[in-house]
Amino acid sequence: MSAARDYGLDDDYQWPRPPQGGWTADDLDRLPNLPPHTELIDGSLVLVSPQTFFHMRTLRLLEAVLLKQVPDEFDVYREFTVTLDRHNRPEPDVLVVRAGADTGPRATRLLPEDVVLAIEVVSEDSVARDREIKPLKYAKAGIGHFWRVEENDGLPVVYVYELDPATAAYTPTGIFHDKLELTVPFPIEIDLTASDRR
């Protein structure tokens, strides 16, 4: 039995084959039939597994609260790719971006200088990427703030990091259970226990 049939495709389906040297950030816009939320990490395509209720509810909470609290010079995006370099185009779960980042209705990506805060909500299949790989890449690209969100007893726990410009690496600035309160990159207050409330 072929892998194509396992995914409901014809036996003659041709899986995308990477070019020598790997895929590039521009290839993500040109490859046909990629599943939604496909990312590019180190020249390899990363296909995202179906999301859990925890993931969906946490994204909804973060997006809604940030939209209410973000100053006018920023905006909030959800699941939008950022071209970090030629071979890396991840898709953070939630982003706070500079208001001028919107380059038109057909834009498919942001640049790192547009991003003020990148947030990753950890899933079973993304633990290593969200804990180890993506923070290093976001820091190297100069994104000033990074949050990693993990599940504990059904509620989000937020690990907050700030870029140290001297080392171009993230420094942990706090771990937040139940309630998140920050003053940077702007004053933020989030009731994390509200993730499963409408």
C-alpha positions as CSV (number, residue, x, y, z in Angstrom):
1,M,0.0,0.0,0.0
2,S,1.4,3.4,-0.9
3,A,1.7,6.4,1.4
4,A,-0.4,8.4,-1.1
5,R,-3.4,6.1,-0.6
6,D,-3.0,6.3,3.2
7,Y,-3.8,10.0,2.8
8,G,-6.7,9.5,0.4
9,L,-4.7,10.4,-2.8
10,D,-4.3,8.5,-6.0
11,D,-1.5,5.9,-6.3
12,D,0.2,8.1,-8.9
13,Y,0.2,11.2,-6.7
14,Q,3.7,12.9,-6.8
15,W,4.8,14.2,-3.4
16,P,6.8,17.4,-3.6
17,R,10.5,16.6,-3.9
18,P,12.9,19.2,-2.5
19,P,15.4,20.7,-4.9
20,Q,19.1,20.3,-4.1
21,G,19.8,22.7,-1.2
22,G,16.2,22.5,0.0
23,W,13.1,24.6,-0.5
24,T,13.3,28.4,-0.2
25,A,10.9,30.9,1.4
26,D,9.6,31.9,-2.0
27,D,8.8,28.3,-2.9
28,L,6.0,28.2,-0.2
29,D,4.0,30.6,-2.4
30,R,4.5,28.5,-5.5
31,L,4.2,24.9,-4.5
32,P,0.7,23.5,-5.4
33,N,-1.6,21.7,-3.0
34,L,0.3,22.3,0.2
35,P,-1.8,21.8,3.3
36,P,-2.8,24.9,5.3
37,H,-0.2,26.1,7.7
38,T,2.8,24.5,6.0
39,E,6.0,26.0,7.4
40,L,9.6,26.0,6.1
41,I,12.3,25.2,8.6
42,D,15.9,24.8,7.4
43,G,14.7,24.3,3.8
44,S,12.3,21.5,4.8
45,L,8.6,21.6,4.6
46,V,6.9,21.1,8.0
47,L,3.3,19.9,7.8
48,V,1.2,20.7,10.8
49,S,-1.0,18.0,12.5
50,P,-4.6,18.7,13.3
51,Q,-4.9,21.0,16.3
52,T,-6.4,20.3,19.7
53,F,-9.2,22.1,21.6
54,F,-6.5,23.5,23.9
55,H,-4.5,24.9,21.0
56,M,-7.6,26.5,19.4
57,R,-9.0,28.0,22.6
58,T,-5.6,29.4,23.6
59,L,-5.1,31.0,20.2
60,R,-8.6,32.5,20.4
61,L,-7.9,33.9,23.9
62,L,-4.6,35.4,23.0
63,E,-5.8,36.9,19.8
64,A,-8.9,38.4,21.3
65,V,-7.2,39.9,24.4
66,L,-4.2,41.3,22.4
67,L,-6.5,42.9,19.9
68,K,-8.3,44.8,22.7
69,Q,-5.0,45.8,24.4
70,V,-2.6,46.5,21.6
71,P,-1.7,50.2,21.0
72,D,-2.6,51.8,17.7
73,E,0.9,51.5,16.3
74,F,0.6,47.7,16.4
75,D,-1.7,45.0,15.0
76,V,-2.4,41.3,15.8
77,Y,-2.1,38.6,13.3
78,R,-2.9,34.9,13.6
79,E,-1.1,32.0,11.9
80,F,0.8,34.1,9.4
81,T,4.3,33.3,8.0
82,V,7.5,35.3,8.6
83,T,10.4,35.1,6.2
84,L,13.4,34.9,8.5
85,D,15.9,34.1,5.8
86,R,16.1,32.2,2.5
87,H,15.4,28.7,4.1
88,N,13.2,29.6,7.1
89,R,9.6,30.8,6.9
90,P,7.8,29.7,10.1
91,E,4.2,30.5,11.0
92,P,3.9,31.7,14.6
93,D,0.5,31.0,16.1
94,V,-0.1,34.6,17.1
95,L,2.0,37.7,16.2
96,V,2.0,41.4,17.3
97,V,3.3,43.4,14.3
98,R,4.0,47.0,13.5
99,A,0.9,48.6,11.9
100,G,2.7,49.4,8.7
101,A,3.4,45.7,8.1
102,D,0.3,45.2,6.1
103,T,1.5,45.5,2.5
104,G,-1.8,44.7,0.8
105,P,-4.5,42.1,0.5
106,R,-2.3,39.7,-1.4
107,A,0.7,39.6,0.9
108,T,1.5,36.2,2.2
109,R,4.3,36.9,4.7
110,L,5.9,39.3,7.0
111,L,9.6,40.3,7.5
112,P,11.2,39.9,11.0
113,E,11.5,43.7,11.4
114,D,7.7,43.9,11.2
115,V,7.3,41.5,14.2
116,V,7.3,42.8,17.7
117,L,6.1,39.6,19.4
118,A,6.0,36.0,18.2
119,I,3.9,33.5,20.1
120,E,4.0,29.7,19.7
121,V,1.4,27.4,21.4
122,V,3.1,24.1,21.8
123,S,1.4,20.9,20.4
124,E,2.5,17.3,20.7
125,D,4.3,17.4,17.3
126,S,5.9,20.8,17.8
127,V,7.6,20.5,21.2
128,A,11.2,20.5,19.9
129,R,10.5,23.1,17.2
130,D,8.7,25.5,19.7
131,R,11.2,25.0,22.6
132,E,14.5,24.8,20.7
133,I,14.5,25.6,17.0
134,K,12.1,28.5,16.5
135,P,13.3,30.6,19.5
136,L,16.8,30.5,18.2
137,K,15.7,31.5,14.8
138,Y,13.4,34.3,16.0
139,A,16.2,35.7,18.2
140,K,18.8,35.5,15.4
141,A,16.3,37.4,13.1
142,G,16.0,40.2,15.8
143,I,12.4,39.6,16.9
144,G,12.3,41.4,20.3
145,H,9.8,39.3,22.2
146,F,8.8,35.6,22.2
147,W,6.2,33.7,24.2
148,R,6.0,29.9,24.4
149,V,2.6,28.6,25.6
150,E,2.3,25.1,27.1
151,E,-0.7,23.2,28.5
152,N,-0.8,22.4,32.2
153,D,-4.0,20.7,33.6
154,G,-5.9,22.1,30.6
155,L,-4.8,25.7,31.1
156,P,-2.1,27.8,29.3
157,V,1.2,28.5,31.0
158,V,3.1,31.3,29.3
159,Y,6.9,31.4,29.2
160,V,8.1,34.9,28.3
161,Y,11.4,35.8,26.7
162,E,13.0,39.1,25.7
163,L,15.8,39.6,23.2
164,D,19.2,40.5,24.7
165,P,20.7,42.7,22.0
166,A,24.3,42.1,23.2
167,T,24.0,38.3,22.7
168,A,21.2,38.2,20.1
169,A,19.6,35.5,22.3
170,Y,16.4,35.4,24.3
171,T,16.5,35.8,28.1
172,P,13.6,34.4,30.1
173,T,11.7,37.1,32.0
174,G,8.9,35.1,33.6
175,I,6.6,32.1,33.7
176,F,2.9,32.9,34.1
177,H,0.2,30.7,35.5
178,D,-3.4,31.9,35.8
179,K,-2.6,35.6,35.0
180,L,-0.1,37.2,32.8
181,E,0.9,40.8,33.4
182,L,3.6,42.6,31.5
183,T,4.8,46.1,30.7
184,V,6.7,45.2,27.5
185,P,6.3,45.4,24.5
186,F,3.3,47.3,25.8
187,P,1.1,46.9,28.9
188,I,-0.6,43.5,28.7
189,E,-2.9,41.7,31.2
190,I,-4.4,38.3,30.4
191,D,-6.6,36.1,32.5
192,L,-5.2,32.7,31.4
193,T,-8.0,30.8,33.2
194,A,-10.4,32.3,30.7
195,S,-9.1,30.1,27.8
196,D,-12.1,27.8,27.9
197,R,-14.7,30.5,28.3
198,R,-16.6,32.2,25.5
